[in-house]
Amino acid sequence: MIKQLNPTLPVITPKGEAYAHLIIDYGMEEHLLWVCFINETGECWTFRNPQIRLKPNETFNRSKTSEIIWKHLNNL
């Protein structure tokens, strides 16, 4: 199943900050796949669920700093 995200979600990926546009779900025994466009380069990449994190947002009480998130993603 493919689901278009509307609105898109700002995420942090191993390739940098991006917006997730689609989610691909192959079933219960597979990770969700997130189709993202990288802000800096415009490239389109697909990432597994453990590889991405939502960007910090004080309004929604997601206040972890980017440095903590980058450390986690670089250790995958």
PDB file of N, CA, C and O in Angstrom:
ATOM      1  N   MET A   1       0.843  -1.167   0.000  1.00  0.00           N
ATOM      2  CA  MET A   1       0.000   0.000   0.000  1.00  0.00           C
ATOM      3  C   MET A   1       0.892   1.236   0.000  1.00  0.00           C
ATOM      4  O   MET A   1       1.899   1.280   0.707  1.00  0.00           O
ATOM      5  N   ILE A   2       0.528   2.222  -0.780  1.00  0.00           N
ATOM      6  CA  ILE A   2       1.236   3.502  -0.816  1.00  0.00           C
ATOM      7  C   ILE A   2       0.279   4.576  -0.318  1.00  0.00           C
ATOM      8  O   ILE A   2      -0.865   4.666  -0.763  1.00  0.00           O
ATOM      9  N   LYS A   3       0.771   5.396   0.623  1.00  0.00           N
ATOM     10  CA  LYS A   3      -0.045   6.476   1.197  1.00  0.00           C
ATOM     11  C   LYS A   3       0.674   7.798   0.983  1.00  0.00           C
ATOM     12  O   LYS A   3       1.828   7.953   1.385  1.00  0.00           O
ATOM     13  N   GLN A   4      -0.003   8.751   0.351  1.00  0.00           N
ATOM     14  CA  GLN A   4       0.569  10.089   0.182  1.00  0.00           C
ATOM     15  C   GLN A   4       0.330  10.888   1.453  1.00  0.00           C
ATOM     16  O   GLN A   4      -0.784  10.911   1.977  1.00  0.00           O
ATOM     17  N   LEU A   5       1.372  11.541   1.948  1.00  0.00           N
ATOM     18  CA  LEU A   5       1.258  12.359   3.159  1.00  0.00           C
ATOM     19  C   LEU A   5       0.856  13.780   2.769  1.00  0.00           C
ATOM     20  O   LEU A   5       1.538  14.439   1.983  1.00  0.00           O
ATOM     21  N   ASN A   6      -0.243  14.230   3.322  1.00  0.00           N
ATOM     22  CA  ASN A   6      -0.691  15.586   3.035  1.00  0.00           C
ATOM     23  C   ASN A   6      -1.206  16.208   4.325  1.00  0.00           C
ATOM     24  O   ASN A   6      -2.318  15.895   4.749  1.00  0.00           O
ATOM     25  N   PRO A   7      -0.432  17.078   4.958  1.00  0.00           N
ATOM     26  CA  PRO A   7       0.785  17.715   4.458  1.00  0.00           C
ATOM     27  C   PRO A   7       2.000  16.800   4.595  1.00  0.00           C
ATOM     28  O   PRO A   7       1.966  15.794   5.303  1.00  0.00           O
ATOM     29  N   THR A   8       3.067  17.175   3.904  1.00  0.00           N
ATOM     30  CA  THR A   8       4.313  16.429   4.033  1.00  0.00           C
ATOM     31  C   THR A   8       4.866  16.607   5.440  1.00  0.00           C
ATOM     32  O   THR A   8       4.515  17.560   6.136  1.00  0.00           O
ATOM     33  N   LEU A   9       5.741  15.678   5.861  1.00  0.00           N
ATOM     34  CA  LEU A   9       6.310  15.736   7.210  1.00  0.00           C
ATOM     35  C   LEU A   9       7.790  16.089   7.153  1.00  0.00           C
ATOM     36  O   LEU A   9       8.540  15.473   6.396  1.00  0.00           O
ATOM     37  N   PRO A  10       8.227  17.082   7.949  1.00  0.00           N
ATOM     38  CA  PRO A  10       9.661  17.391   8.004  1.00  0.00           C
ATOM     39  C   PRO A  10      10.378  16.332   8.840  1.00  0.00           C
ATOM     40  O   PRO A  10      10.010  16.089   9.989  1.00  0.00           O
ATOM     41  N   VAL A  11      11.393  15.710   8.267  1.00  0.00           N
ATOM     42  CA  VAL A  11      12.110  14.627   8.934  1.00  0.00           C
ATOM     43  C   VAL A  11      13.613  14.850   8.845  1.00  0.00           C
ATOM     44  O   VAL A  11      14.099  15.645   8.040  1.00  0.00           O
ATOM     45  N   ILE A  12      14.336  14.125   9.696  1.00  0.00           N
ATOM     46  CA  ILE A  12      15.800  14.102   9.650  1.00  0.00           C
ATOM     47  C   ILE A  12      16.198  12.701   9.218  1.00  0.00           C
ATOM     48  O   ILE A  12      15.770  11.710   9.810  1.00  0.00           O
ATOM     49  N   THR A  13      17.023  12.630   8.181  1.00  0.00           N
ATOM     50  CA  THR A  13      17.436  11.354   7.605  1.00  0.00           C
ATOM     51  C   THR A  13      18.963  11.249   7.644  1.00  0.00           C
ATOM     52  O   THR A  13      19.632  12.235   7.955  1.00  0.00           O
ATOM     53  N   PRO A  14      19.524  10.090   7.339  1.00  0.00           N
ATOM     54  CA  PRO A  14      20.987   9.985   7.248  1.00  0.00           C
ATOM     55  C   PRO A  14      21.584  10.880   6.160  1.00  0.00           C
ATOM     56  O   PRO A  14      22.781  11.166   6.191  1.00  0.00           O
ATOM     57  N   LYS A  15      20.778  11.322   5.207  1.00  0.00           N
ATOM     58  CA  LYS A  15      21.248  12.196   4.119  1.00  0.00           C
ATOM     59  C   LYS A  15      21.028  13.673   4.414  1.00  0.00           C
ATOM     60  O   LYS A  15      21.431  14.525   3.623  1.00  0.00           O
ATOM     61  N   GLY A  16      20.391  13.991   5.546  1.00  0.00           N
ATOM     62  CA  GLY A  16      20.124  15.378   5.900  1.00  0.00           C
ATOM     63  C   GLY A  16      18.638  15.610   6.131  1.00  0.00           C
ATOM     64  O   GLY A  16      17.844  14.670   6.138  1.00  0.00           O
ATOM     65  N   GLU A  17      18.274  16.871   6.320  1.00  0.00           N
ATOM     66  CA  GLU A  17      16.877  17.217   6.552  1.00  0.00           C
ATOM     67  C   GLU A  17      16.098  17.053   5.255  1.00  0.00           C
ATOM     68  O   GLU A  17      16.605  17.332   4.169  1.00  0.00           O
ATOM     69  N   ALA A  18      14.838  16.590   5.388  1.00  0.00           N
ATOM     70  CA  ALA A  18      14.032  16.284   4.216  1.00  0.00           C
ATOM     71  C   ALA A  18      12.555  16.426   4.544  1.00  0.00           C
ATOM     72  O   ALA A  18      12.172  16.640   5.694  1.00  0.00           O
ATOM     73  N   TYR A  19      11.739  16.303   3.510  1.00  0.00           N
ATOM     74  CA  TYR A  19      10.293  16.206   3.682  1.00  0.00           C
ATOM     75  C   TYR A  19       9.842  14.848   3.177  1.00  0.00           C
ATOM     76  O   TYR A  19      10.171  14.446   2.062  1.00  0.00           O
ATOM     77  N   ALA A  20       9.078  14.142   4.017  1.00  0.00           N
ATOM     78  CA  ALA A  20       8.525  12.848   3.629  1.00  0.00           C
ATOM     79  C   ALA A  20       7.228  13.100   2.863  1.00  0.00           C
ATOM     80  O   ALA A  20       6.343  13.813   3.336  1.00  0.00           O
ATOM     81  N   HIS A  21       7.130  12.506   1.677  1.00  0.00           N
ATOM     82  CA  HIS A  21       5.960  12.696   0.828  1.00  0.00           C
ATOM     83  C   HIS A  21       5.066  11.459   0.751  1.00  0.00           C
ATOM     84  O   HIS A  21       3.848  11.575   0.611  1.00  0.00           O
ATOM     85  N   LEU A  22       5.677  10.270   0.842  1.00  0.00           N
ATOM     86  CA  LEU A  22       4.924   9.027   0.714  1.00  0.00           C
ATOM     87  C   LEU A  22       5.385   8.023   1.754  1.00  0.00           C
ATOM     88  O   LEU A  22       6.521   8.079   2.224  1.00  0.00           O
ATOM     89  N   ILE A  23       4.493   7.100   2.115  1.00  0.00           N
ATOM     90  CA  ILE A  23       4.846   5.940   2.931  1.00  0.00           C
ATOM     91  C   ILE A  23       4.450   4.702   2.128  1.00  0.00           C
ATOM     92  O   ILE A  23       3.351   4.627   1.580  1.00  0.00           O
ATOM     93  N   ILE A  24       5.365   3.736   2.070  1.00  0.00           N
ATOM     94  CA  ILE A  24       5.075   2.465   1.411  1.00  0.00           C
ATOM     95  C   ILE A  24       5.046   1.390   2.488  1.00  0.00           C
ATOM     96  O   ILE A  24       5.986   1.250   3.271  1.00  0.00           O
ATOM     97  N   ASP A  25       3.951   0.631   2.515  1.00  0.00           N
ATOM     98  CA  ASP A  25       3.775  -0.418   3.518  1.00  0.00           C
ATOM     99  C   ASP A  25       3.656  -1.761   2.808  1.00  0.00           C
ATOM    100  O   ASP A  25       2.681  -2.010   2.099  1.00  0.00           O
ATOM    101  N   TYR A  26       4.663  -2.636   3.002  1.00  0.00           N
ATOM    102  CA  TYR A  26       4.659  -3.957   2.379  1.00  0.00           C
ATOM    103  C   TYR A  26       4.096  -5.038   3.298  1.00  0.00           C
ATOM    104  O   TYR A  26       4.080  -6.211   2.927  1.00  0.00           O
ATOM    105  N   GLY A  27       3.640  -4.665   4.477  1.00  0.00           N
ATOM    106  CA  GLY A  27       3.022  -5.647   5.352  1.00  0.00           C
ATOM    107  C   GLY A  27       3.647  -5.696   6.724  1.00  0.00           C
ATOM    108  O   GLY A  27       4.539  -4.915   7.055  1.00  0.00           O
ATOM    109  N   MET A  28       3.148  -6.652   7.532  1.00  0.00           N
ATOM    110  CA  MET A  28       3.498  -6.714   8.950  1.00  0.00           C
ATOM    111  C   MET A  28       4.968  -7.017   9.211  1.00  0.00           C
ATOM    112  O   MET A  28       5.503  -6.560  10.221  1.00  0.00           O
ATOM    113  N   GLU A  29       5.627  -7.752   8.363  1.00  0.00           N
ATOM    114  CA  GLU A  29       6.996  -8.173   8.666  1.00  0.00           C
ATOM    115  C   GLU A  29       8.053  -7.322   7.976  1.00  0.00           C
ATOM    116  O   GLU A  29       9.216  -7.717   7.896  1.00  0.00           O
ATOM    117  N   GLU A  30       7.661  -6.175   7.486  1.00  0.00           N
ATOM    118  CA  GLU A  30       8.588  -5.258   6.819  1.00  0.00           C
ATOM    119  C   GLU A  30       8.490  -3.883   7.471  1.00  0.00           C
ATOM    120  O   GLU A  30       7.442  -3.503   7.992  1.00  0.00           O
ATOM    121  N   HIS A  31       9.606  -3.141   7.432  1.00  0.00           N
ATOM    122  CA  HIS A  31       9.569  -1.753   7.894  1.00  0.00           C
ATOM    123  C   HIS A  31       8.749  -0.915   6.919  1.00  0.00           C
ATOM    124  O   HIS A  31       8.678  -1.220   5.729  1.00  0.00           O
ATOM    125  N   LEU A  32       8.131   0.141   7.436  1.00  0.00           N
ATOM    126  CA  LEU A  32       7.550   1.133   6.539  1.00  0.00           C
ATOM    127  C   LEU A  32       8.691   1.773   5.761  1.00  0.00           C
ATOM    128  O   LEU A  32       9.786   1.947   6.296  1.00  0.00           O
ATOM    129  N   LEU A  33       8.446   2.120   4.515  1.00  0.00           N
ATOM    130  CA  LEU A  33       9.426   2.837   3.718  1.00  0.00           C
ATOM    131  C   LEU A  33       8.930   4.259   3.527  1.00  0.00           C
ATOM    132  O   LEU A  33       7.788   4.478   3.124  1.00  0.00           O
ATOM    133  N   TRP A  34       9.789   5.220   3.817  1.00  0.00           N
ATOM    134  CA  TRP A  34       9.447   6.637   3.737  1.00  0.00           C
ATOM    135  C   TRP A  34      10.136   7.223   2.511  1.00  0.00           C
ATOM    136  O   TRP A  34      11.363   7.188   2.411  1.00  0.00           O
ATOM    137  N   VAL A  35       9.352   7.762   1.580  1.00  0.00           N
ATOM    138  CA  VAL A  35       9.902   8.406   0.390  1.00  0.00           C
ATOM    139  C   VAL A  35      10.070   9.882   0.719  1.00  0.00           C
ATOM    140  O   VAL A  35       9.102  10.593   0.985  1.00  0.00           O
ATOM    141  N   CYS A  36      11.337  10.328   0.695  1.00  0.00           N
ATOM    142  CA  CYS A  36      11.672  11.685   1.143  1.00  0.00           C
ATOM    143  C   CYS A  36      12.455  12.430   0.071  1.00  0.00           C
ATOM    144  O   CYS A  36      13.209  11.835  -0.699  1.00  0.00           O
ATOM    145  N   PHE A  37      12.261  13.745   0.038  1.00  0.00           N
ATOM    146  CA  PHE A  37      13.057  14.609  -0.812  1.00  0.00           C
ATOM    147  C   PHE A  37      13.976  15.424   0.081  1.00  0.00           C
ATOM    148  O   PHE A  37      13.517  16.146   0.967  1.00  0.00           O
ATOM    149  N   ILE A  38      15.289  15.304  -0.157  1.00  0.00           N
ATOM    150  CA  ILE A  38      16.299  15.969   0.665  1.00  0.00           C
ATOM    151  C   ILE A  38      16.271  17.475   0.381  1.00  0.00           C
ATOM    152  O   ILE A  38      16.308  17.891  -0.777  1.00  0.00           O
ATOM    153  N   ASN A  39      16.205  18.286   1.433  1.00  0.00           N
ATOM    154  CA  ASN A  39      16.107  19.737   1.276  1.00  0.00           C
ATOM    155  C   ASN A  39      17.295  20.324   0.521  1.00  0.00           C
ATOM    156  O   ASN A  39      17.113  21.143  -0.379  1.00  0.00           O
ATOM    157  N   GLU A  40      18.496  19.915   0.876  1.00  0.00           N
ATOM    158  CA  GLU A  40      19.707  20.540   0.338  1.00  0.00           C
ATOM    159  C   GLU A  40      19.941  20.210  -1.136  1.00  0.00           C
ATOM    160  O   GLU A  40      20.377  21.068  -1.904  1.00  0.00           O
ATOM    161  N   THR A  41      19.653  18.975  -1.530  1.00  0.00           N
ATOM    162  CA  THR A  41      20.005  18.526  -2.875  1.00  0.00           C
ATOM    163  C   THR A  41      18.812  18.298  -3.790  1.00  0.00           C
ATOM    164  O   THR A  41      18.970  18.259  -5.010  1.00  0.00           O
ATOM    165  N   GLY A  42      17.620  18.146  -3.222  1.00  0.00           N
ATOM    166  CA  GLY A  42      16.447  17.845  -4.024  1.00  0.00           C
ATOM    167  C   GLY A  42      16.344  16.379  -4.426  1.00  0.00           C
ATOM    168  O   GLY A  42      15.420  15.993  -5.143  1.00  0.00           O
ATOM    169  N   GLU A  43      17.287  15.562  -3.967  1.00  0.00           N
ATOM    170  CA  GLU A  43      17.277  14.143  -4.312  1.00  0.00           C
ATOM    171  C   GLU A  43      16.116  13.432  -3.631  1.00  0.00           C
ATOM    172  O   GLU A  43      15.674  13.821  -2.550  1.00  0.00           O
ATOM    173  N   CYS A  44      15.634  12.385  -4.284  1.00  0.00           N
ATOM    174  CA  CYS A  44      14.577  11.545  -3.726  1.00  0.00           C
ATOM    175  C   CYS A  44      15.213  10.259  -3.209  1.00  0.00           C
ATOM    176  O   CYS A  44      15.893   9.551  -3.951  1.00  0.00           O
ATOM    177  N   TRP A  45      14.983   9.960  -1.915  1.00  0.00           N
ATOM    178  CA  TRP A  45      15.512   8.749  -1.286  1.00  0.00           C
ATOM    179  C   TRP A  45      14.397   8.049  -0.535  1.00  0.00           C
ATOM    180  O   TRP A  45      13.425   8.673  -0.110  1.00  0.00           O
ATOM    181  N   THR A  46      14.552   6.746  -0.380  1.00  0.00           N
ATOM    182  CA  THR A  46      13.624   5.962   0.426  1.00  0.00           C
ATOM    183  C   THR A  46      14.371   5.433   1.641  1.00  0.00           C
ATOM    184  O   THR A  46      15.458   4.870   1.510  1.00  0.00           O
ATOM    185  N   PHE A  47      13.786   5.614   2.827  1.00  0.00           N
ATOM    186  CA  PHE A  47      14.419   5.212   4.081  1.00  0.00           C
ATOM    187  C   PHE A  47      13.501   4.277   4.847  1.00  0.00           C
ATOM    188  O   PHE A  47      12.279   4.423   4.815  1.00  0.00           O
ATOM    189  N   ARG A  48      14.104   3.308   5.543  1.00  0.00           N
ATOM    190  CA  ARG A  48      13.351   2.423   6.428  1.00  0.00           C
ATOM    191  C   ARG A  48      12.974   3.182   7.702  1.00  0.00           C
ATOM    192  O   ARG A  48      13.604   4.183   8.044  1.00  0.00           O
ATOM    193  N   ASN A  49      11.963   2.707   8.388  1.00  0.00           N
ATOM    194  CA  ASN A  49      11.457   3.348   9.606  1.00  0.00           C
ATOM    195  C   ASN A  49      12.554   3.718  10.616  1.00  0.00           C
ATOM    196  O   ASN A  49      12.559   4.854  11.091  1.00  0.00           O
ATOM    197  N   PRO A  50      13.494   2.806  10.970  1.00  0.00           N
ATOM    198  CA  PRO A  50      14.486   3.166  11.985  1.00  0.00           C
ATOM    199  C   PRO A  50      15.481   4.239  11.533  1.00  0.00           C
ATOM    200  O   PRO A  50      16.226   4.771  12.355  1.00  0.00           O
ATOM    201  N   GLN A  51      15.499   4.559  10.252  1.00  0.00           N
ATOM    202  CA  GLN A  51      16.495   5.492   9.735  1.00  0.00           C
ATOM    203  C   GLN A  51      16.073   6.954   9.809  1.00  0.00           C
ATOM    204  O   GLN A  51      16.908   7.829   9.580  1.00  0.00           O
ATOM    205  N   ILE A  52      14.834   7.254  10.115  1.00  0.00           N
ATOM    206  CA  ILE A  52      14.397   8.643  10.112  1.00  0.00           C
ATOM    207  C   ILE A  52      13.771   9.034  11.444  1.00  0.00           C
ATOM    208  O   ILE A  52      13.317   8.189  12.216  1.00  0.00           O
ATOM    209  N   ARG A  53      13.762  10.328  11.686  1.00  0.00           N
ATOM    210  CA  ARG A  53      13.111  10.898  12.875  1.00  0.00           C
ATOM    211  C   ARG A  53      12.411  12.184  12.460  1.00  0.00           C
ATOM    212  O   ARG A  53      12.880  12.898  11.574  1.00  0.00           O
ATOM    213  N   LEU A  54      11.287  12.473  13.107  1.00  0.00           N
ATOM    214  CA  LEU A  54      10.645  13.756  12.879  1.00  0.00           C
ATOM    215  C   LEU A  54      11.537  14.872  13.378  1.00  0.00           C
ATOM    216  O   LEU A  54      12.247  14.707  14.370  1.00  0.00           O
ATOM    217  N   LYS A  55      11.507  16.016  12.694  1.00  0.00           N
ATOM    218  CA  LYS A  55      12.302  17.153  13.139  1.00  0.00           C
ATOM    219  C   LYS A  55      11.760  17.665  14.473  1.00  0.00           C
ATOM    220  O   LYS A  55      10.559  17.578  14.728  1.00  0.00           O
ATOM    221  N   PRO A  56      12.639  18.197  15.323  1.00  0.00           N
ATOM    222  CA  PRO A  56      12.170  18.792  16.576  1.00  0.00           C
ATOM    223  C   PRO A  56      11.182  19.932  16.300  1.00  0.00           C
ATOM    224  O   PRO A  56      11.334  20.676  15.332  1.00  0.00           O
ATOM    225  N   ASN A  57      10.169  20.055  17.164  1.00  0.00           N
ATOM    226  CA  ASN A  57       9.156  21.088  17.013  1.00  0.00           C
ATOM    227  C   ASN A  57       8.612  21.413  18.396  1.00  0.00           C
ATOM    228  O   ASN A  57       7.900  20.608  18.997  1.00  0.00           O
ATOM    229  N   GLU A  58       8.947  22.586  18.893  1.00  0.00           N
ATOM    230  CA  GLU A  58       8.528  22.999  20.236  1.00  0.00           C
ATOM    231  C   GLU A  58       7.010  23.063  20.368  1.00  0.00           C
ATOM    232  O   GLU A  58       6.473  22.783  21.440  1.00  0.00           O
ATOM    233  N   THR A  59       6.314  23.425  19.299  1.00  0.00           N
ATOM    234  CA  THR A  59       4.860  23.527  19.349  1.00  0.00           C
ATOM    235  C   THR A  59       4.225  22.197  19.718  1.00  0.00           C
ATOM    236  O   THR A  59       3.230  22.161  20.442  1.00  0.00           O
ATOM    237  N   PHE A  60       4.805  21.086  19.218  1.00  0.00           N
ATOM    238  CA  PHE A  60       4.269  19.761  19.481  1.00  0.00           C
ATOM    239  C   PHE A  60       5.057  19.023  20.551  1.00  0.00           C
ATOM    240  O   PHE A  60       4.956  17.803  20.678  1.00  0.00           O
ATOM    241  N   ASN A  61       5.844  19.770  21.323  1.00  0.00           N
ATOM    242  CA  ASN A  61       6.609  19.235  22.446  1.00  0.00           C
ATOM    243  C   ASN A  61       7.627  18.169  22.020  1.00  0.00           C
ATOM    244  O   ASN A  61       7.904  17.231  22.767  1.00  0.00           O
ATOM    245  N   ARG A  62       8.176  18.326  20.819  1.00  0.00           N
ATOM    246  CA  ARG A  62       9.286  17.494  20.352  1.00  0.00           C
ATOM    247  C   ARG A  62      10.519  18.375  20.382  1.00  0.00           C
ATOM    248  O   ARG A  62      10.879  18.985  19.375  1.00  0.00           O
ATOM    249  N   SER A  63      11.174  18.445  21.545  1.00  0.00           N
ATOM    250  CA  SER A  63      12.234  19.434  21.719  1.00  0.00           C
ATOM    251  C   SER A  63      13.637  18.851  21.723  1.00  0.00           C
ATOM    252  O   SER A  63      14.584  19.562  22.058  1.00  0.00           O
ATOM    253  N   LYS A  64      13.808  17.574  21.360  1.00  0.00           N
ATOM    254  CA  LYS A  64      15.155  17.017  21.320  1.00  0.00           C
ATOM    255  C   LYS A  64      15.992  17.774  20.294  1.00  0.00           C
ATOM    256  O   LYS A  64      15.504  18.152  19.230  1.00  0.00           O
ATOM    257  N   THR A  65      17.249  17.986  20.631  1.00  0.00           N
ATOM    258  CA  THR A  65      18.105  18.722  19.715  1.00  0.00           C
ATOM    259  C   THR A  65      18.528  17.845  18.548  1.00  0.00           C
ATOM    260  O   THR A  65      18.559  16.619  18.647  1.00  0.00           O
ATOM    261  N   SER A  66      18.845  18.487  17.464  1.00  0.00           N
ATOM    262  CA  SER A  66      19.261  17.769  16.259  1.00  0.00           C
ATOM    263  C   SER A  66      20.514  16.945  16.488  1.00  0.00           C
ATOM    264  O   SER A  66      20.673  15.891  15.874  1.00  0.00           O
ATOM    265  N   GLU A  67      21.423  17.408  17.372  1.00  0.00           N
ATOM    266  CA  GLU A  67      22.661  16.675  17.614  1.00  0.00           C
ATOM    267  C   GLU A  67      22.378  15.274  18.159  1.00  0.00           C
ATOM    268  O   GLU A  67      23.032  14.312  17.755  1.00  0.00           O
ATOM    269  N   ILE A  68      21.424  15.151  19.059  1.00  0.00           N
ATOM    270  CA  ILE A  68      21.074  13.851  19.622  1.00  0.00           C
ATOM    271  C   ILE A  68      20.515  12.947  18.526  1.00  0.00           C
ATOM    272  O   ILE A  68      20.857  11.767  18.450  1.00  0.00           O
ATOM    273  N   ILE A  69      19.664  13.500  17.690  1.00  0.00           N
ATOM    274  CA  ILE A  69      19.068  12.718  16.606  1.00  0.00           C
ATOM    275  C   ILE A  69      20.140  12.275  15.620  1.00  0.00           C
ATOM    276  O   ILE A  69      20.144  11.123  15.184  1.00  0.00           O
ATOM    277  N   TRP A  70      21.058  13.189  15.261  1.00  0.00           N
ATOM    278  CA  TRP A  70      22.125  12.830  14.307  1.00  0.00           C
ATOM    279  C   TRP A  70      22.997  11.717  14.864  1.00  0.00           C
ATOM    280  O   TRP A  70      23.384  10.810  14.127  1.00  0.00           O
ATOM    281  N   LYS A  71      23.312  11.772  16.156  1.00  0.00           N
ATOM    282  CA  LYS A  71      24.123  10.697  16.767  1.00  0.00           C
ATOM    283  C   LYS A  71      23.422   9.357  16.630  1.00  0.00           C
ATOM    284  O   LYS A  71      24.045   8.352  16.290  1.00  0.00           O
ATOM    285  N   HIS A  72      22.113   9.348  16.899  1.00  0.00           N
ATOM    286  CA  HIS A  72      21.354   8.098  16.793  1.00  0.00           C
ATOM    287  C   HIS A  72      21.379   7.566  15.359  1.00  0.00           C
ATOM    288  O   HIS A  72      21.643   6.384  15.136  1.00  0.00           O
ATOM    289  N   LEU A  73      21.103   8.442  14.386  1.00  0.00           N
ATOM    290  CA  LEU A  73      21.035   8.004  12.995  1.00  0.00           C
ATOM    291  C   LEU A  73      22.386   7.526  12.489  1.00  0.00           C
ATOM    292  O   LEU A  73      22.445   6.607  11.672  1.00  0.00           O
ATOM    293  N   ASN A  74      23.469   8.129  12.957  1.00  0.00           N
ATOM    294  CA  ASN A  74      24.795   7.738  12.495  1.00  0.00           C
ATOM    295  C   ASN A  74      25.231   6.395  13.092  1.00  0.00           C
ATOM    296  O   ASN A  74      26.173   5.778  12.595  1.00  0.00           O
ATOM    297  N   ASN A  75      24.556   5.937  14.153  1.00  0.00           N
ATOM    298  CA  ASN A  75      24.907   4.664  14.770  1.00  0.00           C
ATOM    299  C   ASN A  75      24.108   3.503  14.203  1.00  0.00           C
ATOM    300  O   ASN A  75      24.316   2.370  14.637  1.00  0.00           O
ATOM    301  N   LEU A  76      23.205   3.724  13.257  1.00  0.00           N
ATOM    302  CA  LEU A  76      22.402   2.636  12.680  1.00  0.00           C
ATOM    303  C   LEU A  76      23.217   1.800  11.735  1.00  0.00           C
ATOM    304  O   LEU A  76      22.704   0.842  11.158  1.00  0.00           O
TER     305      LEU A  76
END
